[in-house]
């Protein structure tokens, strides 16, 4: 670990936590160095920035609406001593795991009640924490609402809604291909390496500082998507986790409804489900909301989103999401479970993380039998939903792993391949579920 990191860790408090510097030690107002604008989304800065995103990039409000807040009854239980086996085969308790795994917030729902809730590393109940790729599942849920209303047909080609994509690699792909990550479009990456096509796509979306600092990057996400002309496989032939697929879904929803996406999510999802706080989304220079990774909300409101799924789309006396969509999401065509056998993803090892699973309608499906499903995001964001057990868990984190190649101030840090599907988190959550069911 470099001297610069040691100095940052000890600043003000004179000590470091197991996860590195305390979150408030990364706040420039507390005397910490200014966070580089193109590195706010990386560790260790993520310990502060993941719950302060609006201070570092453009965001738009997702209004909670004027309706009542959905109550979340509490029946707290001590789950700290529950044990599970980590990836390395080591036995660990939930208490130790939460302390060592860069946890910002963790909440467990069982039978509609909060049985555990904790905040760590400076996180507060009213803070909005980014879901990163967990945002995809919120986007997909909104698509399901529009499909049920006949506004979007999942079997229609995307060019029916966005004819401009005829000149891109998305020509011939259907909406369902995007929802299942089986479209054949690709771009040169990786996304965290400066000046690659994928990196420039993220610049356009607001992840790596002001676009004027990156003259090679397109001006907004729409322009970035129009540049995607490389097709590596026939649509539907293989699984490949690709962020732009979900942003195309967002553009389709914006086109067919004529609404700004945060307004659409507010009126059709966040408000009706009884959110306690406003959410927000990262937006690009043209005010397009990043559907693939820019959603931010409180821990409890993510839990309400999970409860909405547990209740088959019905909350507050209203059918918000069609129950047919939710059932179809967790019970996809059995043939889809073969998709991980031909996984062309550049940074997701889906087969080893979910050996019996698949990806469908923007959720990770754990297996065919139980049908639990998961929203996952970079840095350790997890929303786990198990209708069989009437159980859900939400974990918000700032896990390290992906460091930008150009980061010179920590030369001793070794780049590690990202793990969007956190094995230990899922193992810990299953252990809690099984204990509560026993």
Secondary structure as a PSIPRED ss2 file (coil, helix, strand):
# PSIPRED VFORMAT (PSIPRED V4.0)

   1 X C   1.000  0.000  0.000
   2 X C   1.000  0.000  0.000
   3 X H   0.000  1.000  0.000
   4 X H   0.000  1.000  0.000
   5 X H   0.000  1.000  0.000
   6 X H   0.000  1.000  0.000
   7 X H   0.000  1.000  0.000
   8 X H   0.000  1.000  0.000
   9 X H   0.000  1.000  0.000
  10 X H   0.000  1.000  0.000
  11 X C   1.000  0.000  0.000
  12 X C   1.000  0.000  0.000
  13 X C   1.000  0.000  0.000
  14 X C   1.000  0.000  0.000
  15 X C   1.000  0.000  0.000
  16 X C   1.000  0.000  0.000
  17 X E   0.000  0.000  1.000
  18 X C   1.000  0.000  0.000
  19 X C   1.000  0.000  0.000
  20 X E   0.000  0.000  1.000
  21 X C   1.000  0.000  0.000
  22 X C   1.000  0.000  0.000
  23 X H   0.000  1.000  0.000
  24 X H   0.000  1.000  0.000
  25 X H   0.000  1.000  0.000
  26 X H   0.000  1.000  0.000
  27 X C   1.000  0.000  0.000
  28 X H   0.000  1.000  0.000
  29 X H   0.000  1.000  0.000
  30 X H   0.000  1.000  0.000
  31 X C   1.000  0.000  0.000
  32 X C   1.000  0.000  0.000
  33 X C   1.000  0.000  0.000
  34 X C   1.000  0.000  0.000
  35 X C   1.000  0.000  0.000
  36 X C   1.000  0.000  0.000
  37 X C   1.000  0.000  0.000
  38 X C   1.000  0.000  0.000
  39 X C   1.000  0.000  0.000
  40 X C   1.000  0.000  0.000
  41 X C   1.000  0.000  0.000
  42 X C   1.000  0.000  0.000
  43 X C   1.000  0.000  0.000
  44 X C   1.000  0.000  0.000
  45 X C   1.000  0.000  0.000
  46 X H   0.000  1.000  0.000
  47 X H   0.000  1.000  0.000
  48 X H   0.000  1.000  0.000
  49 X H   0.000  1.000  0.000
  50 X C   1.000  0.000  0.000
  51 X C   1.000  0.000  0.000
  52 X C   1.000  0.000  0.000
  53 X H   0.000  1.000  0.000
  54 X H   0.000  1.000  0.000
  55 X H   0.000  1.000  0.000
  56 X C   1.000  0.000  0.000
  57 X C   1.000  0.000  0.000
  58 X C   1.000  0.000  0.000
  59 X E   0.000  0.000  1.000
  60 X E   0.000  0.000  1.000
  61 X E   0.000  0.000  1.000
  62 X E   0.000  0.000  1.000
  63 X C   1.000  0.000  0.000
  64 X C   1.000  0.000  0.000
  65 X C   1.000  0.000  0.000
  66 X C   1.000  0.000  0.000
  67 X C   1.000  0.000  0.000
  68 X C   1.000  0.000  0.000
  69 X C   1.000  0.000  0.000
  70 X C   1.000  0.000  0.000
  71 X C   1.000  0.000  0.000
  72 X C   1.000  0.000  0.000
  73 X C   1.000  0.000  0.000
  74 X E   0.000  0.000  1.000
  75 X C   1.000  0.000  0.000
  76 X C   1.000  0.000  0.000
  77 X C   1.000  0.000  0.000
  78 X C   1.000  0.000  0.000
  79 X C   1.000  0.000  0.000
  80 X C   1.000  0.000  0.000
  81 X C   1.000  0.000  0.000
  82 X C   1.000  0.000  0.000
  83 X E   0.000  0.000  1.000
  84 X E   0.000  0.000  1.000
  85 X E   0.000  0.000  1.000
  86 X C   1.000  0.000  0.000
  87 X C   1.000  0.000  0.000
  88 X C   1.000  0.000  0.000
  89 X C   1.000  0.000  0.000
  90 X C   1.000  0.000  0.000
  91 X E   0.000  0.000  1.000
  92 X E   0.000  0.000  1.000
  93 X E   0.000  0.000  1.000
  94 X H   0.000  1.000  0.000
  95 X H   0.000  1.000  0.000
  96 X H   0.000  1.000  0.000
  97 X H   0.000  1.000  0.000
  98 X H   0.000  1.000  0.000
  99 X H   0.000  1.000  0.000
 100 X H   0.000  1.000  0.000
 101 X C   1.000  0.000  0.000
 102 X C   1.000  0.000  0.000
 103 X E   0.000  0.000  1.000
 104 X E   0.000  0.000  1.000
 105 X E   0.000  0.000  1.000
 106 X E   0.000  0.000  1.000
 107 X E   0.000  0.000  1.000
 108 X E   0.000  0.000  1.000
 109 X E   0.000  0.000  1.000
 110 X E   0.000  0.000  1.000
 111 X C   1.000  0.000  0.000
 112 X C   1.000  0.000  0.000
 113 X E   0.000  0.000  1.000
 114 X E   0.000  0.000  1.000
 115 X E   0.000  0.000  1.000
 116 X E   0.000  0.000  1.000
 117 X E   0.000  0.000  1.000
 118 X E   0.000  0.000  1.000
 119 X E   0.000  0.000  1.000
 120 X C   1.000  0.000  0.000
 121 X C   1.000  0.000  0.000
 122 X C   1.000  0.000  0.000
 123 X C   1.000  0.000  0.000
 124 X C   1.000  0.000  0.000
 125 X C   1.000  0.000  0.000
 126 X C   1.000  0.000  0.000
 127 X C   1.000  0.000  0.000
 128 X C   1.000  0.000  0.000
 129 X E   0.000  0.000  1.000
 130 X E   0.000  0.000  1.000
 131 X C   1.000  0.000  0.000
 132 X H   0.000  1.000  0.000
 133 X H   0.000  1.000  0.000
 134 X H   0.000  1.000  0.000
 135 X H   0.000  1.000  0.000
 136 X H   0.000  1.000  0.000
 137 X H   0.000  1.000  0.000
 138 X H   0.000  1.000  0.000
 139 X H   0.000  1.000  0.000
 140 X H   0.000  1.000  0.000
 141 X H   0.000  1.000  0.000
 142 X H   0.000  1.000  0.000
 143 X H   0.000  1.000  0.000
 144 X H   0.000  1.000  0.000
 145 X H   0.000  1.000  0.000
 146 X H   0.000  1.000  0.000
 147 X H   0.000  1.000  0.000
 148 X H   0.000  1.000  0.000
 149 X C   1.000  0.000  0.000
 150 X C   1.000  0.000  0.000
 151 X C   1.000  0.000  0.000
 152 X C   1.000  0.000  0.000
 153 X C   1.000  0.000  0.000
 154 X C   1.000  0.000  0.000
 155 X C   1.000  0.000  0.000
 156 X C   1.000  0.000  0.000
 157 X E   0.000  0.000  1.000
 158 X H   0.000  1.000  0.000
 159 X H   0.000  1.000  0.000
 160 X H   0.000  1.000  0.000
 161 X C   1.000  0.000  0.000
 162 X C   1.000  0.000  0.000
 163 X H   0.000  1.000  0.000
 164 X H   0.000  1.000  0.000
 165 X H   0.000  1.000  0.000
 166 X H   0.000  1.000  0.000
 167 X H   0.000  1.000  0.000
 168 X C   1.000  0.000  0.000
 169 X C   1.000  0.000  0.000
 170 X C   1.000  0.000  0.000
 171 X C   1.000  0.000  0.000
 172 X C   1.000  0.000  0.000
 173 X C   1.000  0.000  0.000
 174 X E   0.000  0.000  1.000
 175 X H   0.000  1.000  0.000
 176 X H   0.000  1.000  0.000
 177 X H   0.000  1.000  0.000
 178 X H   0.000  1.000  0.000
 179 X H   0.000  1.000  0.000
 180 X C   1.000  0.000  0.000
 181 X C   1.000  0.000  0.000
 182 X C   1.000  0.000  0.000
 183 X C   1.000  0.000  0.000
 184 X C   1.000  0.000  0.000
 185 X E   0.000  0.000  1.000
 186 X E   0.000  0.000  1.000
 187 X C   1.000  0.000  0.000
 188 X C   1.000  0.000  0.000
 189 X C   1.000  0.000  0.000
 190 X C   1.000  0.000  0.000
 191 X C   1.000  0.000  0.000
 192 X C   1.000  0.000  0.000
 193 X C   1.000  0.000  0.000
 194 X C   1.000  0.000  0.000
 195 X C   1.000  0.000  0.000
 196 X C   1.000  0.000  0.000
 197 X H   0.000  1.000  0.000
 198 X H   0.000  1.000  0.000
 199 X H   0.000  1.000  0.000
 200 X H   0.000  1.000  0.000
 201 X H   0.000  1.000  0.000
 202 X H   0.000  1.000  0.000
 203 X H   0.000  1.000  0.000
 204 X H   0.000  1.000  0.000
 205 X H   0.000  1.000  0.000
 206 X C   1.000  0.000  0.000
 207 X C   1.000  0.000  0.000
 208 X C   1.000  0.000  0.000
 209 X C   1.000  0.000  0.000
 210 X C   1.000  0.000  0.000
 211 X H   0.000  1.000  0.000
 212 X H   0.000  1.000  0.000
 213 X H   0.000  1.000  0.000
 214 X C   1.000  0.000  0.000
 215 X C   1.000  0.000  0.000
 216 X C   1.000  0.000  0.000
 217 X C   1.000  0.000  0.000
 218 X C   1.000  0.000  0.000
 219 X C   1.000  0.000  0.000
 220 X C   1.000  0.000  0.000
 221 X H   0.000  1.000  0.000
 222 X H   0.000  1.000  0.000
 223 X H   0.000  1.000  0.000
 224 X H   0.000  1.000  0.000
 225 X H   0.000  1.000  0.000
 226 X H   0.000  1.000  0.000
 227 X C   1.000  0.000  0.000
 228 X C   1.000  0.000  0.000
 229 X C   1.000  0.000  0.000
 230 X E   0.000  0.000  1.000
 231 X E   0.000  0.000  1.000
 232 X C   1.000  0.000  0.000
 233 X C   1.000  0.000  0.000
 234 X C   1.000  0.000  0.000
 235 X C   1.000  0.000  0.000
 236 X C   1.000  0.000  0.000
 237 X C   1.000  0.000  0.000
 238 X C   1.000  0.000  0.000
 239 X E   0.000  0.000  1.000
 240 X C   1.000  0.000  0.000
 241 X C   1.000  0.000  0.000
 242 X C   1.000  0.000  0.000
 243 X H   0.000  1.000  0.000
 244 X H   0.000  1.000  0.000
 245 X H   0.000  1.000  0.000
 246 X H   0.000  1.000  0.000
 247 X H   0.000  1.000  0.000
 248 X H   0.000  1.000  0.000
 249 X H   0.000  1.000  0.000
 250 X H   0.000  1.000  0.000
 251 X H   0.000  1.000  0.000
 252 X H   0.000  1.000  0.000
 253 X H   0.000  1.000  0.000
 254 X H   0.000  1.000  0.000
 255 X H   0.000  1.000  0.000
 256 X H   0.000  1.000  0.000
 257 X H   0.000  1.000  0.000
 258 X C   1.000  0.000  0.000
 259 X C   1.000  0.000  0.000
 260 X C   1.000  0.000  0.000
 261 X H   0.000  1.000  0.000
 262 X H   0.000  1.000  0.000
 263 X H   0.000  1.000  0.000
 264 X H   0.000  1.000  0.000
 265 X H   0.000  1.000  0.000
 266 X H   0.000  1.000  0.000
 267 X H   0.000  1.000  0.000
 268 X H   0.000  1.000  0.000
 269 X H   0.000  1.000  0.000
 270 X H   0.000  1.000  0.000
 271 X C   1.000  0.000  0.000
 272 X C   1.000  0.000  0.000
 273 X C   1.000  0.000  0.000
 274 X C   1.000  0.000  0.000
 275 X C   1.000  0.000  0.000
 276 X C   1.000  0.000  0.000
 277 X C   1.000  0.000  0.000
 278 X C   1.000  0.000  0.000
 279 X E   0.000  0.000  1.000
 280 X E   0.000  0.000  1.000
 281 X E   0.000  0.000  1.000
 282 X E   0.000  0.000  1.000
 283 X E   0.000  0.000  1.000
 284 X C   1.000  0.000  0.000
 285 X C   1.000  0.000  0.000
 286 X C   1.000  0.000  0.000
 287 X C   1.000  0.000  0.000
 288 X C   1.000  0.000  0.000
 289 X E   0.000  0.000  1.000
 290 X C   1.000  0.000  0.000
 291 X C   1.000  0.000  0.000
 292 X C   1.000  0.000  0.000
 293 X C   1.000  0.000  0.000
 294 X C   1.000  0.000  0.000
 295 X E   0.000  0.000  1.000
 296 X E   0.000  0.000  1.000
 297 X E   0.000  0.000  1.000
 298 X C   1.000  0.000  0.000
 299 X H   0.000  1.000  0.000
 300 X H   0.000  1.000  0.000
 301 X H   0.000  1.000  0.000
 302 X H   0.000  1.000  0.000
 303 X H   0.000  1.000  0.000
 304 X H   0.000  1.000  0.000
 305 X H   0.000  1.000  0.000
 306 X H   0.000  1.000  0.000
 307 X H   0.000  1.000  0.000
 308 X H   0.000  1.000  0.000
 309 X H   0.000  1.000  0.000
 310 X H   0.000  1.000  0.000
 311 X C   1.000  0.000  0.000
 312 X C   1.000  0.000  0.000
 313 X C   1.000  0.000  0.000
 314 X E   0.000  0.000  1.000
 315 X E   0.000  0.000  1.000
 316 X C   1.000  0.000  0.000
 317 X C   1.000  0.000  0.000
 318 X E   0.000  0.000  1.000
 319 X E   0.000  0.000  1.000
 320 X C   1.000  0.000  0.000
 321 X C   1.000  0.000  0.000
 322 X C   1.000  0.000  0.000
 323 X H   0.000  1.000  0.000
 324 X H   0.000  1.000  0.000
 325 X H   0.000  1.000  0.000
 326 X H   0.000  1.000  0.000
 327 X H   0.000  1.000  0.000
 328 X H   0.000  1.000  0.000
 329 X H   0.000  1.000  0.000
 330 X H   0.000  1.000  0.000
 331 X C   1.000  0.000  0.000
 332 X C   1.000  0.000  0.000
 333 X C   1.000  0.000  0.000
 334 X H   0.000  1.000  0.000
 335 X H   0.000  1.000  0.000
 336 X H   0.000  1.000  0.000
 337 X H   0.000  1.000  0.000
 338 X H   0.000  1.000  0.000
 339 X H   0.000  1.000  0.000
 340 X H   0.000  1.000  0.000
 341 X H   0.000  1.000  0.000
 342 X H   0.000  1.000  0.000
 343 X E   0.000  0.000  1.000
 344 X C   1.000  0.000  0.000
 345 X C   1.000  0.000  0.000
 346 X C   1.000  0.000  0.000
 347 X C   1.000  0.000  0.000
 348 X C   1.000  0.000  0.000
 349 X C   1.000  0.000  0.000
 350 X H   0.000  1.000  0.000
 351 X H   0.000  1.000  0.000
 352 X H   0.000  1.000  0.000
 353 X H   0.000  1.000  0.000
 354 X C   1.000  0.000  0.000
 355 X C   1.000  0.000  0.000
 356 X C   1.000  0.000  0.000
 357 X C   1.000  0.000  0.000
 358 X E   0.000  0.000  1.000
 359 X E   0.000  0.000  1.000
 360 X E   0.000  0.000  1.000
 361 X C   1.000  0.000  0.000
 362 X C   1.000  0.000  0.000
 363 X E   0.000  0.000  1.000
 364 X E   0.000  0.000  1.000
 365 X E   0.000  0.000  1.000
 366 X C   1.000  0.000  0.000
 367 X C   1.000  0.000  0.000
 368 X C   1.000  0.000  0.000
 369 X C   1.000  0.000  0.000
 370 X C   1.000  0.000  0.000
 371 X C   1.000  0.000  0.000
 372 X C   1.000  0.000  0.000
 373 X E   0.000  0.000  1.000
 374 X E   0.000  0.000  1.000
 375 X E   0.000  0.000  1.000
 376 X E   0.000  0.000  1.000
 377 X E   0.000  0.000  1.000
 378 X C   1.000  0.000  0.000
 379 X C   1.000  0.000  0.000
 380 X C   1.000  0.000  0.000
 381 X E   0.000  0.000  1.000
 382 X E   0.000  0.000  1.000
 383 X E   0.000  0.000  1.000
 384 X E   0.000  0.000  1.000
 385 X E   0.000  0.000  1.000
 386 X E   0.000  0.000  1.000
 387 X H   0.000  1.000  0.000
 388 X H   0.000  1.000  0.000
 389 X H   0.000  1.000  0.000
 390 X C   1.000  0.000  0.000
 391 X E   0.000  0.000  1.000
 392 X E   0.000  0.000  1.000
 393 X E   0.000  0.000  1.000
 394 X E   0.000  0.000  1.000
 395 X E   0.000  0.000  1.000
 396 X E   0.000  0.000  1.000
 397 X E   0.000  0.000  1.000
 398 X C   1.000  0.000  0.000
 399 X C   1.000  0.000  0.000
 400 X C   1.000  0.000  0.000
 401 X C   1.000  0.000  0.000
 402 X C   1.000  0.000  0.000
 403 X C   1.000  0.000  0.000
 404 X C   1.000  0.000  0.000
 405 X C   1.000  0.000  0.000
 406 X C   1.000  0.000  0.000
 407 X C   1.000  0.000  0.000
 408 X C   1.000  0.000  0.000
 409 X C   1.000  0.000  0.000
 410 X C   1.000  0.000  0.000
 411 X C   1.000  0.000  0.000
 412 X C   1.000  0.000  0.000
 413 X C   1.000  0.000  0.000
 414 X C   1.000  0.000  0.000
 415 X C   1.000  0.000  0.000
 416 X C   1.000  0.000  0.000
 417 X C   1.000  0.000  0.000
 418 X C   1.000  0.000  0.000
 419 X C   1.000  0.000  0.000
 420 X C   1.000  0.000  0.000
 421 X C   1.000  0.000  0.000
 422 X C   1.000  0.000  0.000
 423 X H   0.000  1.000  0.000
 424 X H   0.000  1.000  0.000
 425 X H   0.000  1.000  0.000
 426 X H   0.000  1.000  0.000
 427 X H   0.000  1.000  0.000
 428 X H   0.000  1.000  0.000
 429 X H   0.000  1.000  0.000
 430 X H   0.000  1.000  0.000
 431 X H   0.000  1.000  0.000
 432 X H   0.000  1.000  0.000
 433 X H   0.000  1.000  0.000
 434 X H   0.000  1.000  0.000
 435 X H   0.000  1.000  0.000
 436 X H   0.000  1.000  0.000
 437 X H   0.000  1.000  0.000
 438 X C   1.000  0.000  0.000
